Amino acid sequence: MPSHPSDSSLPARRHILRSAALFAVVLPLAACTASEDPLAEQAKAGNGKNYIAGDGSVQEYDQASRGKPVELNGTTYEGKTIDSAQLTGQITVLNFWYAACAPCRLEAPHLAKLSKAFKKKGVQFFGVNVRDGHDTAKAFERTFKIDYPSMPDADGSILLSMTEYVPPQAVPTTLVLDRQGRVAARLLGEADESTLKALISDLVTESA
């Protein structure tokens, strides 16, 4: 049986994990508009300055290799509690983002589109904002016409908790959960619309 860290080592270990999880989101906030978005243009050009993101890789997990159901506890910017019970029985897409993240801005219209397209098929979307306050987050949602809720996670607790299920996240990261609340796919970096659509469609068919 594998050994477990002693209780005395857990605070230090949590501190290390939290630091790693938050490293991607400690950069200055930049203001952008929909018509003139230098951060999005920066991402299109492949210029990675001012943010640290994933490499665009996609990891799928078949049913046999999926871990335990995700435990999630958060509160949306509107004050609604989101917990693990709401992940059961529906396919869930969790997107980790913040407003000044260049690839987050590129993927936002695709996420908004897919959320609307799959809503009637039992698919729910939640955002997890790793940096922004209420006003900044809501302005981003208005700009990109996002109608699904996001949870603030400035202390990194939700992002950190996901390391129990999949390797540490970059920002943006998108997790697709099956109807049992287990991670079925992970996308690191900007979520490609066609790829995410295919991943969700596979789960809709699998769960039918």
LOZA-427571 format. One line per field, with one value per residue (C-alpha): x, y, z. Coordinates in steps of 0.02 Angstrom, whole numbers. Example, Ala and Ser with C-alpha at 12.3 -4.5 7.8 and 13.67 -1.06 7.14 Angstrom:
<doros>
X <- c(615 / 684)
Y <- c(-225 / -53)
Z <- c(390 / 357)
</doros>
This chain:
<doros>
X <- c(0 / 74 / 128 / 38 / 115 / 109 / -17 / 123 / 179 / 6 / 2 / 168 / 113 / -49 / 49 / 160 / 12 / -81 / 70 / 86 / -98 / -100 / 61 / -33 / -146 / -38 / -18 / -84 / -261 / -275 / -428 / -495 / -650 / -738 / -690 / -509 / -440 / -250 / -243 / -343 / -237 / -82 / -144 / -186 / -8 / 62 / 140 / 135 / 189 / 84 / 4 / 49 / -65 / -74 / -9 / -178 / -165 / -320 / -329 / -477 / -517 / -620 / -751 / -639 / -500 / -603 / -574 / -695 / -831 / -771 / -812 / -855 / -910 / -926 / -1038 / -1076 / -1054 / -1244 / -1236 / -1301 / -1218 / -1146 / -1104 / -1065 / -1248 / -1276 / -1143 / -1238 / -1356 / -1294 / -1140 / -1041 / -912 / -798 / -695 / -557 / -527 / -495 / -530 / -353 / -305 / -279 / -330 / -479 / -542 / -518 / -613 / -754 / -867 / -850 / -895 / -1046 / -1103 / -1081 / -1169 / -1323 / -1313 / -1303 / -1417 / -1568 / -1462 / -1430 / -1261 / -1221 / -1076 / -993 / -849 / -720 / -638 / -467 / -437 / -573 / -697 / -882 / -879 / -735 / -807 / -982 / -911 / -819 / -980 / -1075 / -939 / -937 / -1123 / -1092 / -1253 / -1191 / -1134 / -957 / -888 / -751 / -596 / -469 / -395 / -370 / -466 / -571 / -424 / -318 / -453 / -453 / -274 / -350 / -430 / -314 / -138 / -120 / -213 / -151 / -266 / -371 / -415 / -579 / -640 / -783 / -870 / -982 / -1154 / -1075 / -971 / -807 / -677 / -697 / -586 / -466 / -415 / -261 / -253 / -378 / -525 / -545 / -730 / -738 / -637 / -742 / -902 / -844 / -799 / -968 / -1060 / -972 / -1030 / -1208 / -1211 / -1124 / -1247 / -1404)
Y <- c(0 / 172 / 281 / 443 / 607 / 642 / 767 / 888 / 890 / 924 / 1114 / 1134 / 1021 / 1118 / 1280 / 1213 / 1151 / 1314 / 1414 / 1307 / 1320 / 1508 / 1543 / 1562 / 1698 / 1826 / 1942 / 2121 / 2148 / 2234 / 2323 / 2276 / 2306 / 2189 / 2290 / 2320 / 2173 / 2174 / 2024 / 1917 / 1976 / 1933 / 1754 / 1739 / 1793 / 1661 / 1789 / 1716 / 1867 / 1923 / 1754 / 1573 / 1448 / 1268 / 1198 / 1160 / 975 / 868 / 720 / 602 / 470 / 316 / 259 / 130 / 255 / 398 / 435 / 474 / 606 / 784 / 872 / 1052 / 1190 / 1368 / 1520 / 1613 / 1801 / 1810 / 1721 / 1550 / 1399 / 1268 / 1098 / 919 / 868 / 979 / 884 / 720 / 675 / 808 / 830 / 976 / 1089 / 1182 / 1323 / 1408 / 1586 / 1769 / 1926 / 1978 / 1804 / 1816 / 1638 / 1652 / 1796 / 1696 / 1545 / 1642 / 1660 / 1473 / 1427 / 1542 / 1464 / 1285 / 1320 / 1377 / 1234 / 1096 / 1167 / 1065 / 907 / 907 / 995 / 1133 / 1255 / 1340 / 1462 / 1471 / 1642 / 1632 / 1819 / 1946 / 2038 / 2049 / 2201 / 2141 / 1966 / 2029 / 2152 / 2006 / 1904 / 2048 / 2077 / 1896 / 1861 / 1724 / 1674 / 1534 / 1573 / 1589 / 1565 / 1678 / 1582 / 1716 / 1611 / 1464 / 1340 / 1269 / 1263 / 1179 / 1050 / 993 / 929 / 781 / 722 / 778 / 852 / 1036 / 1157 / 1301 / 1447 / 1427 / 1246 / 1164 / 1004 / 901 / 793 / 644 / 619 / 542 / 698 / 617 / 702 / 631 / 756 / 898 / 1036 / 1139 / 1312 / 1388 / 1270 / 1235 / 1244 / 1089 / 985 / 1033 / 1005 / 829 / 789 / 846 / 756 / 593 / 608 / 649 / 489 / 389 / 445 / 427)
Z <- c(0 / -47 / 95 / 133 / 187 / 373 / 437 / 476 / 294 / 222 / 250 / 162 / 19 / -1 / -5 / -144 / -246 / -222 / -278 / -435 / -475 / -454 / -550 / -713 / -648 / -559 / -707 / -728 / -789 / -958 / -1025 / -1197 / -1301 / -1421 / -1575 / -1523 / -1424 / -1421 / -1303 / -1422 / -1568 / -1467 / -1445 / -1630 / -1670 / -1555 / -1440 / -1265 / -1164 / -1016 / -984 / -955 / -1039 / -1094 / -1256 / -1334 / -1294 / -1271 / -1153 / -1162 / -1031 / -1074 / -952 / -870 / -835 / -768 / -586 / -447 / -469 / -449 / -287 / -322 / -205 / -263 / -271 / -431 / -450 / -431 / -262 / -315 / -235 / -352 / -280 / -330 / -330 / -481 / -579 / -570 / -712 / -832 / -939 / -869 / -949 / -827 / -902 / -802 / -860 / -820 / -920 / -965 / -1025 / -1214 / -1263 / -1144 / -1251 / -1410 / -1348 / -1263 / -1418 / -1452 / -1274 / -1280 / -1444 / -1384 / -1220 / -1314 / -1441 / -1310 / -1176 / -1231 / -1234 / -1048 / -1053 / -928 / -931 / -783 / -784 / -645 / -642 / -560 / -540 / -572 / -465 / -504 / -619 / -727 / -745 / -790 / -918 / -1001 / -1006 / -1086 / -1214 / -1270 / -1242 / -1115 / -1027 / -914 / -736 / -672 / -497 / -428 / -374 / -332 / -192 / -311 / -206 / -348 / -468 / -335 / -297 / -478 / -459 / -367 / -529 / -671 / -678 / -629 / -740 / -846 / -886 / -985 / -953 / -998 / -914 / -983 / -853 / -888 / -812 / -658 / -630 / -682 / -793 / -968 / -1059 / -1024 / -1145 / -1098 / -1173 / -1294 / -1324 / -1509 / -1552 / -1663 / -1540 / -1390 / -1490 / -1535 / -1354 / -1291 / -1431 / -1387 / -1207 / -1259 / -1361 / -1225 / -1094 / -1198)
</doros>
